[in-house]
């Protein structure tokens, strides 16, 4: 099997429906609807084109930058 086009909607016998995220002659990465991202050896994977359009996926959320807070000095009473 040759490389698949990124964004292609495919069906795998074990993992179900997914979207090709990367593919070349050696490796193919697919993000499955129910099983997440998986990597395959392109020459031996068994997939077929899926009907319909892939569901919309949520974008990864960016982490908010937290302002640096100065440490609070701790006062210790001296023992007499």
mmCIF file of the N, C-alpha and C atoms, coordinates in Angstrom:
data_MODEL
# 
_entry.id   MODEL 
# 
loop_
_atom_site.group_PDB 
_atom_site.id 
_atom_site.type_symbol 
_atom_site.label_atom_id 
_atom_site.label_alt_id 
_atom_site.label_comp_id 
_atom_site.label_asym_id 
_atom_site.label_entity_id 
_atom_site.label_seq_id 
_atom_site.pdbx_PDB_ins_code 
_atom_site.Cartn_x 
_atom_site.Cartn_y 
_atom_site.Cartn_z 
_atom_site.occupancy 
_atom_site.B_iso_or_equiv 
_atom_site.pdbx_formal_charge 
_atom_site.auth_seq_id 
_atom_site.auth_comp_id 
_atom_site.auth_asym_id 
_atom_site.auth_atom_id 
_atom_site.pdbx_PDB_model_num 
ATOM 1   N N  . UNK A 1 1  ? 0.854   -1.179 0.000  1.00 0.00 ? 1  UNK A N  1 
ATOM 2   C CA . UNK A 1 1  ? 0.000   0.000  0.000  1.00 0.00 ? 1  UNK A CA 1 
ATOM 3   C C  . UNK A 1 1  ? 0.895   1.237  0.000  1.00 0.00 ? 1  UNK A C  1 
ATOM 4   N N  . UNK A 1 2  ? 0.494   2.235  -0.762 1.00 0.00 ? 2  UNK A N  1 
ATOM 5   C CA . UNK A 1 2  ? 1.266   3.474  -0.783 1.00 0.00 ? 2  UNK A CA 1 
ATOM 6   C C  . UNK A 1 2  ? 0.720   4.459  0.235  1.00 0.00 ? 2  UNK A C  1 
ATOM 7   N N  . UNK A 1 3  ? 1.423   5.549  0.401  1.00 0.00 ? 3  UNK A N  1 
ATOM 8   C CA . UNK A 1 3  ? 1.045   6.572  1.383  1.00 0.00 ? 3  UNK A CA 1 
ATOM 9   C C  . UNK A 1 3  ? -0.361  7.096  1.097  1.00 0.00 ? 3  UNK A C  1 
ATOM 10  N N  . UNK A 1 4  ? -1.070  7.427  2.168  1.00 0.00 ? 4  UNK A N  1 
ATOM 11  C CA . UNK A 1 4  ? -2.415  7.992  2.057  1.00 0.00 ? 4  UNK A CA 1 
ATOM 12  C C  . UNK A 1 4  ? -2.351  9.505  2.194  1.00 0.00 ? 4  UNK A C  1 
ATOM 13  N N  . UNK A 1 5  ? -3.362  10.168 1.692  1.00 0.00 ? 5  UNK A N  1 
ATOM 14  C CA . UNK A 1 5  ? -3.424  11.625 1.788  1.00 0.00 ? 5  UNK A CA 1 
ATOM 15  C C  . UNK A 1 5  ? -3.837  12.026 3.202  1.00 0.00 ? 5  UNK A C  1 
ATOM 16  N N  . UNK A 1 6  ? -3.124  12.990 3.777  1.00 0.00 ? 6  UNK A N  1 
ATOM 17  C CA . UNK A 1 6  ? -3.485  13.502 5.103  1.00 0.00 ? 6  UNK A CA 1 
ATOM 18  C C  . UNK A 1 6  ? -4.888  14.086 5.034  1.00 0.00 ? 6  UNK A C  1 
ATOM 19  N N  . UNK A 1 7  ? -5.697  13.777 6.043  1.00 0.00 ? 7  UNK A N  1 
ATOM 20  C CA . UNK A 1 7  ? -7.069  14.257 6.083  1.00 0.00 ? 7  UNK A CA 1 
ATOM 21  C C  . UNK A 1 7  ? -8.069  13.249 5.530  1.00 0.00 ? 7  UNK A C  1 
ATOM 22  N N  . UNK A 1 8  ? -7.570  12.133 4.942  1.00 0.00 ? 8  UNK A N  1 
ATOM 23  C CA . UNK A 1 8  ? -8.478  11.115 4.403  1.00 0.00 ? 8  UNK A CA 1 
ATOM 24  C C  . UNK A 1 8  ? -9.218  10.426 5.544  1.00 0.00 ? 8  UNK A C  1 
ATOM 25  N N  . UNK A 1 9  ? -10.492 10.157 5.337  1.00 0.00 ? 9  UNK A N  1 
ATOM 26  C CA . UNK A 1 9  ? -11.333 9.474  6.321  1.00 0.00 ? 9  UNK A CA 1 
ATOM 27  C C  . UNK A 1 9  ? -11.317 7.992  5.961  1.00 0.00 ? 9  UNK A C  1 
ATOM 28  N N  . UNK A 1 10 ? -10.879 7.142  6.886  1.00 0.00 ? 10 UNK A N  1 
ATOM 29  C CA . UNK A 1 10 ? -10.714 5.728  6.589  1.00 0.00 ? 10 UNK A CA 1 
ATOM 30  C C  . UNK A 1 10 ? -11.418 4.860  7.637  1.00 0.00 ? 10 UNK A C  1 
ATOM 31  N N  . UNK A 1 11 ? -11.508 3.568  7.316  1.00 0.00 ? 11 UNK A N  1 
ATOM 32  C CA . UNK A 1 11 ? -12.099 2.584  8.225  1.00 0.00 ? 11 UNK A CA 1 
ATOM 33  C C  . UNK A 1 11 ? -11.103 1.449  8.410  1.00 0.00 ? 11 UNK A C  1 
ATOM 34  N N  . UNK A 1 12 ? -10.828 1.105  9.670  1.00 0.00 ? 12 UNK A N  1 
ATOM 35  C CA . UNK A 1 12 ? -9.914  0.014  10.017 1.00 0.00 ? 12 UNK A CA 1 
ATOM 36  C C  . UNK A 1 12 ? -10.737 -1.088 10.657 1.00 0.00 ? 12 UNK A C  1 
ATOM 37  N N  . UNK A 1 13 ? -10.413 -2.339 10.381 1.00 0.00 ? 13 UNK A N  1 
ATOM 38  C CA . UNK A 1 13 ? -11.228 -3.454 10.870 1.00 0.00 ? 13 UNK A CA 1 
ATOM 39  C C  . UNK A 1 13 ? -11.280 -3.542 12.392 1.00 0.00 ? 13 UNK A C  1 
ATOM 40  N N  . UNK A 1 14 ? -10.232 -3.096 13.094 1.00 0.00 ? 14 UNK A N  1 
ATOM 41  C CA . UNK A 1 14 ? -10.192 -3.211 14.549 1.00 0.00 ? 14 UNK A CA 1 
ATOM 42  C C  . UNK A 1 14 ? -10.537 -1.895 15.254 1.00 0.00 ? 14 UNK A C  1 
ATOM 43  N N  . UNK A 1 15 ? -10.014 -0.780 14.754 1.00 0.00 ? 15 UNK A N  1 
ATOM 44  C CA . UNK A 1 15 ? -10.161 0.502  15.437 1.00 0.00 ? 15 UNK A CA 1 
ATOM 45  C C  . UNK A 1 15 ? -11.317 1.356  14.927 1.00 0.00 ? 15 UNK A C  1 
ATOM 46  N N  . UNK A 1 16 ? -11.918 0.998  13.828 1.00 0.00 ? 16 UNK A N  1 
ATOM 47  C CA . UNK A 1 16 ? -13.065 1.739  13.309 1.00 0.00 ? 16 UNK A CA 1 
ATOM 48  C C  . UNK A 1 16 ? -12.674 2.915  12.435 1.00 0.00 ? 16 UNK A C  1 
ATOM 49  N N  . UNK A 1 17 ? -13.426 4.002  12.558 1.00 0.00 ? 17 UNK A N  1 
ATOM 50  C CA . UNK A 1 17 ? -13.246 5.173  11.701 1.00 0.00 ? 17 UNK A CA 1 
ATOM 51  C C  . UNK A 1 17 ? -12.174 6.108  12.246 1.00 0.00 ? 17 UNK A C  1 
ATOM 52  N N  . UNK A 1 18 ? -11.413 6.717  11.317 1.00 0.00 ? 18 UNK A N  1 
ATOM 53  C CA . UNK A 1 18 ? -10.372 7.645  11.726 1.00 0.00 ? 18 UNK A CA 1 
ATOM 54  C C  . UNK A 1 18 ? -9.917  8.537  10.585 1.00 0.00 ? 18 UNK A C  1 
ATOM 55  N N  . UNK A 1 19 ? -9.096  9.501  10.919 1.00 0.00 ? 19 UNK A N  1 
ATOM 56  C CA . UNK A 1 19 ? -8.568  10.467 9.955  1.00 0.00 ? 19 UNK A CA 1 
ATOM 57  C C  . UNK A 1 19 ? -7.055  10.304 9.880  1.00 0.00 ? 19 UNK A C  1 
ATOM 58  N N  . UNK A 1 20 ? -6.531  10.218 8.658  1.00 0.00 ? 20 UNK A N  1 
ATOM 59  C CA . UNK A 1 20 ? -5.094  10.113 8.451  1.00 0.00 ? 20 UNK A CA 1 
ATOM 60  C C  . UNK A 1 20 ? -4.466  11.454 8.808  1.00 0.00 ? 20 UNK A C  1 
ATOM 61  N N  . UNK A 1 21 ? -3.475  11.438 9.733  1.00 0.00 ? 21 UNK A N  1 
ATOM 62  C CA . UNK A 1 21 ? -2.812  12.682 10.113 1.00 0.00 ? 21 UNK A CA 1 
ATOM 63  C C  . UNK A 1 21 ? -1.468  12.839 9.411  1.00 0.00 ? 21 UNK A C  1 
ATOM 64  N N  . UNK A 1 22 ? -0.763  11.737 9.208  1.00 0.00 ? 22 UNK A N  1 
ATOM 65  C CA . UNK A 1 22 ? 0.516   11.745 8.477  1.00 0.00 ? 22 UNK A CA 1 
ATOM 66  C C  . UNK A 1 22 ? 0.655   10.421 7.763  1.00 0.00 ? 22 UNK A C  1 
ATOM 67  N N  . UNK A 1 23 ? 1.304   10.428 6.595  1.00 0.00 ? 23 UNK A N  1 
ATOM 68  C CA . UNK A 1 23 ? 1.523   9.179  5.890  1.00 0.00 ? 23 UNK A CA 1 
ATOM 69  C C  . UNK A 1 23 ? 2.676   9.334  4.912  1.00 0.00 ? 23 UNK A C  1 
ATOM 70  N N  . UNK A 1 24 ? 3.569   8.348  4.910  1.00 0.00 ? 24 UNK A N  1 
ATOM 71  C CA . UNK A 1 24 ? 4.620   8.262  3.903  1.00 0.00 ? 24 UNK A CA 1 
ATOM 72  C C  . UNK A 1 24 ? 4.768   6.788  3.533  1.00 0.00 ? 24 UNK A C  1 
ATOM 73  N N  . UNK A 1 25 ? 5.774   6.431  2.766  1.00 0.00 ? 25 UNK A N  1 
ATOM 74  C CA . UNK A 1 25 ? 5.920   5.056  2.298  1.00 0.00 ? 25 UNK A CA 1 
ATOM 75  C C  . UNK A 1 25 ? 6.245   4.075  3.422  1.00 0.00 ? 25 UNK A C  1 
ATOM 76  N N  . UNK A 1 26 ? 6.698   4.573  4.568  1.00 0.00 ? 26 UNK A N  1 
ATOM 77  C CA . UNK A 1 26 ? 7.064   3.682  5.676  1.00 0.00 ? 26 UNK A CA 1 
ATOM 78  C C  . UNK A 1 26 ? 6.041   3.648  6.803  1.00 0.00 ? 26 UNK A C  1 
ATOM 79  N N  . UNK A 1 27 ? 5.544   4.795  7.249  1.00 0.00 ? 27 UNK A N  1 
ATOM 80  C CA . UNK A 1 27 ? 4.641   4.862  8.405  1.00 0.00 ? 27 UNK A CA 1 
ATOM 81  C C  . UNK A 1 27 ? 3.409   5.718  8.092  1.00 0.00 ? 27 UNK A C  1 
ATOM 82  N N  . UNK A 1 28 ? 2.305   5.356  8.747  1.00 0.00 ? 28 UNK A N  1 
ATOM 83  C CA . UNK A 1 28 ? 1.067   6.122  8.625  1.00 0.00 ? 28 UNK A CA 1 
ATOM 84  C C  . UNK A 1 28 ? 0.489   6.321  10.018 1.00 0.00 ? 28 UNK A C  1 
ATOM 85  N N  . UNK A 1 29 ? 0.135   7.559  10.344 1.00 0.00 ? 29 UNK A N  1 
ATOM 86  C CA . UNK A 1 29 ? -0.500  7.882  11.621 1.00 0.00 ? 29 UNK A CA 1 
ATOM 87  C C  . UNK A 1 29 ? -1.969  8.189  11.367 1.00 0.00 ? 29 UNK A C  1 
ATOM 88  N N  . UNK A 1 30 ? -2.827  7.579  12.190 1.00 0.00 ? 30 UNK A N  1 
ATOM 89  C CA . UNK A 1 30 ? -4.266  7.766  12.048 1.00 0.00 ? 30 UNK A CA 1 
ATOM 90  C C  . UNK A 1 30 ? -4.843  8.113  13.414 1.00 0.00 ? 30 UNK A C  1 
ATOM 91  N N  . UNK A 1 31 ? -5.703  9.145  13.452 1.00 0.00 ? 31 UNK A N  1 
ATOM 92  C CA . UNK A 1 31 ? -6.385  9.544  14.680 1.00 0.00 ? 31 UNK A CA 1 
ATOM 93  C C  . UNK A 1 31 ? -7.797  8.966  14.622 1.00 0.00 ? 31 UNK A C  1 
ATOM 94  N N  . UNK A 1 32 ? -8.041  7.907  15.402 1.00 0.00 ? 32 UNK A N  1 
ATOM 95  C CA . UNK A 1 32 ? -9.329  7.222  15.382 1.00 0.00 ? 32 UNK A CA 1 
ATOM 96  C C  . UNK A 1 32 ? -10.333 7.920  16.283 1.00 0.00 ? 32 UNK A C  1 
ATOM 97  N N  . UNK A 1 33 ? -11.600 7.851  15.882 1.00 0.00 ? 33 UNK A N  1 
ATOM 98  C CA . UNK A 1 33 ? -12.682 8.506  16.617 1.00 0.00 ? 33 UNK A CA 1 
ATOM 99  C C  . UNK A 1 33 ? -12.780 8.003  18.054 1.00 0.00 ? 33 UNK A C  1 
ATOM 100 N N  . UNK A 1 34 ? -12.674 6.698  18.263 1.00 0.00 ? 34 UNK A N  1 
ATOM 101 C CA . UNK A 1 34 ? -12.862 6.128  19.597 1.00 0.00 ? 34 UNK A CA 1 
ATOM 102 C C  . UNK A 1 34 ? -11.584 5.650  20.273 1.00 0.00 ? 34 UNK A C  1 
ATOM 103 N N  . UNK A 1 35 ? -10.511 5.468  19.527 1.00 0.00 ? 35 UNK A N  1 
ATOM 104 C CA . UNK A 1 35 ? -9.296  4.874  20.084 1.00 0.00 ? 35 UNK A CA 1 
ATOM 105 C C  . UNK A 1 35 ? -8.080  5.794  20.075 1.00 0.00 ? 35 UNK A C  1 
ATOM 106 N N  . UNK A 1 36 ? -8.229  7.009  19.605 1.00 0.00 ? 36 UNK A N  1 
ATOM 107 C CA . UNK A 1 36 ? -7.113  7.955  19.600 1.00 0.00 ? 36 UNK A CA 1 
ATOM 108 C C  . UNK A 1 36 ? -6.116  7.686  18.486 1.00 0.00 ? 36 UNK A C  1 
ATOM 109 N N  . UNK A 1 37 ? -4.936  8.246  18.627 1.00 0.00 ? 37 UNK A N  1 
ATOM 110 C CA . UNK A 1 37 ? -3.905  8.176  17.592 1.00 0.00 ? 37 UNK A CA 1 
ATOM 111 C C  . UNK A 1 37 ? -3.176  6.829  17.624 1.00 0.00 ? 37 UNK A C  1 
ATOM 112 N N  . UNK A 1 38 ? -2.958  6.267  16.433 1.00 0.00 ? 38 UNK A N  1 
ATOM 113 C CA . UNK A 1 38 ? -2.220  5.006  16.280 1.00 0.00 ? 38 UNK A CA 1 
ATOM 114 C C  . UNK A 1 38 ? -1.282  5.155  15.086 1.00 0.00 ? 38 UNK A C  1 
ATOM 115 N N  . UNK A 1 39 ? -0.147  4.405  15.139 1.00 0.00 ? 39 UNK A N  1 
ATOM 116 C CA . UNK A 1 39 ? 0.802   4.400  14.026 1.00 0.00 ? 39 UNK A CA 1 
ATOM 117 C C  . UNK A 1 39 ? 0.859   3.004  13.425 1.00 0.00 ? 39 UNK A C  1 
ATOM 118 N N  . UNK A 1 40 ? 0.977   2.942  12.092 1.00 0.00 ? 40 UNK A N  1 
ATOM 119 C CA . UNK A 1 40 ? 1.005   1.679  11.366 1.00 0.00 ? 40 UNK A CA 1 
ATOM 120 C C  . UNK A 1 40 ? 2.173   1.653  10.393 1.00 0.00 ? 40 UNK A C  1 
ATOM 121 N N  . UNK A 1 41 ? 2.610   0.438  10.045 1.00 0.00 ? 41 UNK A N  1 
ATOM 122 C CA . UNK A 1 41 ? 3.555   0.256  8.950  1.00 0.00 ? 41 UNK A CA 1 
ATOM 123 C C  . UNK A 1 41 ? 2.715   0.329  7.677  1.00 0.00 ? 41 UNK A C  1 
ATOM 124 N N  . UNK A 1 42 ? 2.997   1.298  6.828  1.00 0.00 ? 42 UNK A N  1 
ATOM 125 C CA . UNK A 1 42 ? 2.158   1.581  5.666  1.00 0.00 ? 42 UNK A CA 1 
ATOM 126 C C  . UNK A 1 42 ? 1.996   0.371  4.752  1.00 0.00 ? 42 UNK A C  1 
ATOM 127 N N  . UNK A 1 43 ? 3.064   -0.374 4.530  1.00 0.00 ? 43 UNK A N  1 
ATOM 128 C CA . UNK A 1 43 ? 3.017   -1.467 3.556  1.00 0.00 ? 43 UNK A CA 1 
ATOM 129 C C  . UNK A 1 43 ? 2.141   -2.640 3.985  1.00 0.00 ? 43 UNK A C  1 
ATOM 130 N N  . UNK A 1 44 ? 1.851   -2.788 5.292  1.00 0.00 ? 44 UNK A N  1 
ATOM 131 C CA . UNK A 1 44 ? 1.056   -3.941 5.731  1.00 0.00 ? 44 UNK A CA 1 
ATOM 132 C C  . UNK A 1 44 ? -0.271  -3.578 6.393  1.00 0.00 ? 44 UNK A C  1 
ATOM 133 N N  . UNK A 1 45 ? -0.593  -2.285 6.509  1.00 0.00 ? 45 UNK A N  1 
ATOM 134 C CA . UNK A 1 45 ? -1.862  -1.925 7.153  1.00 0.00 ? 45 UNK A CA 1 
ATOM 135 C C  . UNK A 1 45 ? -3.026  -2.210 6.207  1.00 0.00 ? 45 UNK A C  1 
ATOM 136 N N  . UNK A 1 46 ? -4.173  -2.520 6.804  1.00 0.00 ? 46 UNK A N  1 
ATOM 137 C CA . UNK A 1 46 ? -5.371  -2.824 6.021  1.00 0.00 ? 46 UNK A CA 1 
ATOM 138 C C  . UNK A 1 46 ? -6.451  -1.817 6.400  1.00 0.00 ? 46 UNK A C  1 
ATOM 139 N N  . UNK A 1 47 ? -6.725  -0.888 5.495  1.00 0.00 ? 47 UNK A N  1 
ATOM 140 C CA . UNK A 1 47 ? -7.764  0.121  5.693  1.00 0.00 ? 47 UNK A CA 1 
ATOM 141 C C  . UNK A 1 47 ? -8.539  0.280  4.397  1.00 0.00 ? 47 UNK A C  1 
ATOM 142 N N  . UNK A 1 48 ? -9.710  0.866  4.506  1.00 0.00 ? 48 UNK A N  1 
ATOM 143 C CA . UNK A 1 48 ? -10.510 1.172  3.324  1.00 0.00 ? 48 UNK A CA 1 
ATOM 144 C C  . UNK A 1 48 ? -11.116 2.556  3.498  1.00 0.00 ? 48 UNK A C  1 
ATOM 145 N N  . UNK A 1 49 ? -11.431 3.221  2.401  1.00 0.00 ? 49 UNK A N  1 
ATOM 146 C CA . UNK A 1 49 ? -12.038 4.555  2.512  1.00 0.00 ? 49 UNK A CA 1 
ATOM 147 C C  . UNK A 1 49 ? -13.378 4.469  3.235  1.00 0.00 ? 49 UNK A C  1 
ATOM 148 N N  . UNK A 1 50 ? -13.669 5.449  4.074  1.00 0.00 ? 50 UNK A N  1 
ATOM 149 C CA . UNK A 1 50 ? -14.936 5.501  4.801  1.00 0.00 ? 50 UNK A CA 1 
ATOM 150 C C  . UNK A 1 50 ? -15.881 6.455  4.095  1.00 0.00 ? 50 UNK A C  1 
ATOM 151 N N  . UNK A 1 51 ? -17.161 6.185  4.234  1.00 0.00 ? 51 UNK A N  1 
ATOM 152 C CA . UNK A 1 51 ? -18.170 7.069  3.665  1.00 0.00 ? 51 UNK A CA 1 
ATOM 153 C C  . UNK A 1 51 ? -18.457 8.207  4.633  1.00 0.00 ? 51 UNK A C  1 
ATOM 154 N N  . UNK A 1 52 ? -18.872 9.328  4.096  1.00 0.00 ? 52 UNK A N  1 
ATOM 155 C CA . UNK A 1 52 ? -19.231 10.460 4.932  1.00 0.00 ? 52 UNK A CA 1 
ATOM 156 C C  . UNK A 1 52 ? -18.051 11.371 5.199  1.00 0.00 ? 52 UNK A C  1 
ATOM 157 N N  . UNK A 1 53 ? -18.242 12.251 6.154  1.00 0.00 ? 53 UNK A N  1 
ATOM 158 C CA . UNK A 1 53 ? -17.188 13.197 6.524  1.00 0.00 ? 53 UNK A CA 1 
ATOM 159 C C  . UNK A 1 53 ? -16.799 12.957 7.976  1.00 0.00 ? 53 UNK A C  1 
ATOM 160 N N  . UNK A 1 54 ? -15.545 13.192 8.296  1.00 0.00 ? 54 UNK A N  1 
ATOM 161 C CA . UNK A 1 54 ? -15.109 12.974 9.679  1.00 0.00 ? 54 UNK A CA 1 
ATOM 162 C C  . UNK A 1 54 ? -15.765 13.968 10.632 1.00 0.00 ? 54 UNK A C  1 
ATOM 163 N N  . UNK A 1 55 ? -16.004 13.554 11.875 1.00 0.00 ? 55 UNK A N  1 
ATOM 164 C CA . UNK A 1 55 ? -16.584 14.481 12.856 1.00 0.00 ? 55 UNK A CA 1 
ATOM 165 C C  . UNK A 1 55 ? -15.588 15.590 13.193 1.00 0.00 ? 55 UNK A C  1 
ATOM 166 N N  . UNK A 1 56 ? -16.117 16.735 13.597 1.00 0.00 ? 56 UNK A N  1 
ATOM 167 C CA . UNK A 1 56 ? -15.256 17.849 14.001 1.00 0.00 ? 56 UNK A CA 1 
ATOM 168 C C  . UNK A 1 56 ? -14.517 17.462 15.269 1.00 0.00 ? 56 UNK A C  1 
ATOM 169 N N  . UNK A 1 57 ? -13.248 17.763 15.322 1.00 0.00 ? 57 UNK A N  1 
ATOM 170 C CA . UNK A 1 57 ? -12.439 17.429 16.482 1.00 0.00 ? 57 UNK A CA 1 
ATOM 171 C C  . UNK A 1 57 ? -12.121 18.704 17.249 1.00 0.00 ? 57 UNK A C  1 
ATOM 172 N N  . UNK A 1 58 ? -12.122 18.595 18.556 1.00 0.00 ? 58 UNK A N  1 
ATOM 173 C CA . UNK A 1 58 ? -11.791 19.747 19.396 1.00 0.00 ? 58 UNK A CA 1 
ATOM 174 C C  . UNK A 1 58 ? -10.305 20.036 19.268 1.00 0.00 ? 58 UNK A C  1 
ATOM 175 N N  . UNK A 1 59 ? -9.968  21.285 19.174 1.00 0.00 ? 59 UNK A N  1 
ATOM 176 C CA . UNK A 1 59 ? -8.561  21.672 19.120 1.00 0.00 ? 59 UNK A CA 1 
ATOM 177 C C  . UNK A 1 59 ? -7.944  21.525 20.493 1.00 0.00 ? 59 UNK A C  1 
ATOM 178 N N  . UNK A 1 60 ? -6.661  21.303 20.518 1.00 0.00 ? 60 UNK A N  1 
ATOM 179 C CA . UNK A 1 60 ? -5.947  21.224 21.793 1.00 0.00 ? 60 UNK A CA 1 
ATOM 180 C C  . UNK A 1 60 ? -5.995  22.594 22.453 1.00 0.00 ? 60 UNK A C  1 
ATOM 181 N N  . UNK A 1 61 ? -6.282  22.606 23.730 1.00 0.00 ? 61 UNK A N  1 
ATOM 182 C CA . UNK A 1 61 ? -6.357  23.869 24.452 1.00 0.00 ? 61 UNK A CA 1 
ATOM 183 C C  . UNK A 1 61 ? -4.963  24.338 24.815 1.00 0.00 ? 61 UNK A C  1 
ATOM 184 N N  . UNK A 1 62 ? -4.771  25.630 24.696 1.00 0.00 ? 62 UNK A N  1 
ATOM 185 C CA . UNK A 1 62 ? -3.481  26.203 25.078 1.00 0.00 ? 62 UNK A CA 1 
ATOM 186 C C  . UNK A 1 62 ? -3.462  26.422 26.573 1.00 0.00 ? 62 UNK A C  1 
ATOM 187 N N  . UNK A 1 63 ? -2.296  26.237 27.140 1.00 0.00 ? 63 UNK A N  1 
ATOM 188 C CA . UNK A 1 63 ? -2.148  26.494 28.569 1.00 0.00 ? 63 UNK A CA 1 
ATOM 189 C C  . UNK A 1 63 ? -2.009  27.995 28.775 1.00 0.00 ? 63 UNK A C  1 
ATOM 190 N N  . UNK A 1 64 ? -2.708  28.502 29.765 1.00 0.00 ? 64 UNK A N  1 
ATOM 191 C CA . UNK A 1 64 ? -2.621  29.926 30.070 1.00 0.00 ? 64 UNK A CA 1 
ATOM 192 C C  . UNK A 1 64 ? -1.337  30.188 30.833 1.00 0.00 ? 64 UNK A C  1 
ATOM 193 N N  . UNK A 1 65 ? -0.724  31.306 30.504 1.00 0.00 ? 65 UNK A N  1 
ATOM 194 C CA . UNK A 1 65 ? 0.478   31.693 31.233 1.00 0.00 ? 65 UNK A CA 1 
ATOM 195 C C  . UNK A 1 65 ? 0.069   32.266 32.581 1.00 0.00 ? 65 UNK A C  1 
ATOM 196 N N  . UNK A 1 66 ? 0.710   31.805 33.611 1.00 0.00 ? 66 UNK A N  1 
ATOM 197 C CA . UNK A 1 66 ? 0.430   32.283 34.961 1.00 0.00 ? 66 UNK A CA 1 
ATOM 198 C C  . UNK A 1 66 ? 1.517   33.269 35.337 1.00 0.00 ? 66 UNK A C  1 
ATOM 199 N N  . UNK A 1 67 ? 1.108   34.425 35.823 1.00 0.00 ? 67 UNK A N  1 
ATOM 200 C CA . UNK A 1 67 ? 2.079   35.442 36.219 1.00 0.00 ? 67 UNK A CA 1 
ATOM 201 C C  . UNK A 1 67 ? 2.892   34.933 37.401 1.00 0.00 ? 67 UNK A C  1 
ATOM 202 N N  . UNK A 1 68 ? 4.168   35.222 37.364 1.00 0.00 ? 68 UNK A N  1 
ATOM 203 C CA . UNK A 1 68 ? 5.043   34.803 38.461 1.00 0.00 ? 68 UNK A CA 1 
ATOM 204 C C  . UNK A 1 68 ? 4.675   35.566 39.723 1.00 0.00 ? 68 UNK A C  1 
ATOM 205 N N  . UNK A 1 69 ? 4.618   34.863 40.814 1.00 0.00 ? 69 UNK A N  1 
ATOM 206 C CA . UNK A 1 69 ? 4.264   35.470 42.089 1.00 0.00 ? 69 UNK A CA 1 
ATOM 207 C C  . UNK A 1 69 ? 5.505   35.435 42.975 1.00 0.00 ? 69 UNK A C  1 
ATOM 208 N N  . UNK A 1 70 ? 5.816   36.572 43.573 1.00 0.00 ? 70 UNK A N  1 
ATOM 209 C CA . UNK A 1 70 ? 6.984   36.635 44.454 1.00 0.00 ? 70 UNK A CA 1 
ATOM 210 C C  . UNK A 1 70 ? 6.724   35.795 45.698 1.00 0.00 ? 70 UNK A C  1 
ATOM 211 N N  . UNK A 1 71 ? 7.741   35.091 46.174 1.00 0.00 ? 71 UNK A N  1 
ATOM 212 C CA . UNK A 1 71 ? 7.543   34.280 47.373 1.00 0.00 ? 71 UNK A CA 1 
ATOM 213 C C  . UNK A 1 71 ? 7.238   35.155 48.587 1.00 0.00 ? 71 UNK A C  1 
ATOM 214 N N  . UNK A 1 72 ? 6.402   34.649 49.463 1.00 0.00 ? 72 UNK A N  1 
ATOM 215 C CA . UNK A 1 72 ? 6.016   35.384 50.667 1.00 0.00 ? 72 UNK A CA 1 
ATOM 216 C C  . UNK A 1 72 ? 7.038   35.077 51.752 1.00 0.00 ? 72 UNK A C  1 
ATOM 217 N N  . UNK A 1 73 ? 7.641   36.128 52.333 1.00 0.00 ? 73 UNK A N  1 
ATOM 218 C CA . UNK A 1 73 ? 8.640   35.857 53.404 1.00 0.00 ? 73 UNK A CA 1 
ATOM 219 C C  . UNK A 1 73 ? 7.954   35.283 54.630 1.00 0.00 ? 73 UNK A C  1 
ATOM 220 N N  . UNK A 1 74 ? 8.608   34.322 55.239 1.00 0.00 ? 74 UNK A N  1 
ATOM 221 C CA . UNK A 1 74 ? 8.074   33.690 56.445 1.00 0.00 ? 74 UNK A CA 1 
ATOM 222 C C  . UNK A 1 74 ? 8.853   34.248 57.631 1.00 0.00 ? 74 UNK A C  1 
ATOM 223 N N  . UNK A 1 75 ? 8.132   34.766 58.612 1.00 0.00 ? 75 UNK A N  1 
ATOM 224 C CA . UNK A 1 75 ? 8.770   35.328 59.798 1.00 0.00 ? 75 UNK A CA 1 
ATOM 225 C C  . UNK A 1 75 ? 8.840   34.253 60.865 1.00 0.00 ? 75 UNK A C  1 
ATOM 226 N N  . UNK A 1 76 ? 10.010  34.053 61.414 1.00 0.00 ? 76 UNK A N  1 
ATOM 227 C CA . UNK A 1 76 ? 10.197  33.060 62.455 1.00 0.00 ? 76 UNK A CA 1 
ATOM 228 C C  . UNK A 1 76 ? 10.601  33.795 63.724 1.00 0.00 ? 76 UNK A C  1 
ATOM 229 N N  . UNK A 1 77 ? 9.886   33.554 64.795 1.00 0.00 ? 77 UNK A N  1 
ATOM 230 C CA . UNK A 1 77 ? 10.200  34.223 66.063 1.00 0.00 ? 77 UNK A CA 1 
ATOM 231 C C  . UNK A 1 77 ? 11.455  33.584 66.650 1.00 0.00 ? 77 UNK A C  1 
ATOM 232 N N  . UNK A 1 78 ? 12.362  34.401 67.092 1.00 0.00 ? 78 UNK A N  1 
ATOM 233 C CA . UNK A 1 78 ? 13.594  33.877 67.678 1.00 0.00 ? 78 UNK A CA 1 
ATOM 234 C C  . UNK A 1 78 ? 13.323  33.382 69.088 1.00 0.00 ? 78 UNK A C  1 
ATOM 235 N N  . UNK A 1 79 ? 13.853  32.223 69.387 1.00 0.00 ? 79 UNK A N  1 
ATOM 236 C CA . UNK A 1 79 ? 13.670  31.625 70.729 1.00 0.00 ? 79 UNK A CA 1 
ATOM 237 C C  . UNK A 1 79 ? 14.674  32.255 71.683 1.00 0.00 ? 79 UNK A C  1 
ATOM 238 N N  . UNK A 1 80 ? 14.228  32.580 72.899 1.00 0.00 ? 80 UNK A N  1 
ATOM 239 C CA . UNK A 1 80 ? 15.114  33.201 73.896 1.00 0.00 ? 80 UNK A CA 1 
ATOM 240 C C  . UNK A 1 80 ? 15.380  32.241 75.004 1.00 0.00 ? 80 UNK A C  1 
# 
